[in-house]
Amino acid sequence: MQTERQVKQWIVRICRMLHQKDLIAATDGNVSVKVGNKLLTTPSGVNKGFLEEKQIITVDLEGRLLEGTGQPTSELEMHLLVYRLRPEVGAVVHAHPPLITGFSIAGVSLEEFILPEVVMTMGVIPTAAYATPATGEVAEVIRELIKGYDALILERHGAVTVGLDLMEAYNKMEKLEHTALVILTALQLGRVRLLPPREVEKLIQFRVVKGLKPP
């Protein structure tokens, strides 16, 4: 089991990767990791590409400040809701990938069977209704969807991914934006072809064998 110091080091590393991959800009985005009965979270109003360990904030599972200066992420309520509804989740990543965000503004859905790797790892990717950022509305619009999905698009507000650990949650966010790039390329080339139903059934069976929820 990782120490809190090691978890903080991973949060810093993942935030820099999110920044370098253009999945966040300026002070956008937030990350949290559950350690026992505590959460280590990114602070509000800080450029995550330049985050330092000493800036990471510790709260309890009710959101009460335990350690650190400044304010925890403005989306803390959303993070806390995820951990309450999904006890197995160990980390949450919220970012603003530009292509994914653009898809939501244009009304392009990713809730279809298109890429086999996405079906195998994340199922389908629904879009939650619009909610005012940094308010309790965000938690409410994802409340039902997050019970069954590990990756959600937030209309006009990026995406949120969850995982058993931080690397898994990050990988899903990176894969999400890559999926949007592939689909955008297909659209520019003419059209998007869906997976054949027989292949979809095989991929769903793969998820069942692996103990994953069917999409």
Order of alpha helices (4+ residues) and beta strands (2+ residues): alpha-beta-beta-beta-beta-alpha-beta-alpha-alpha-beta-alpha-beta-beta-alpha-alpha
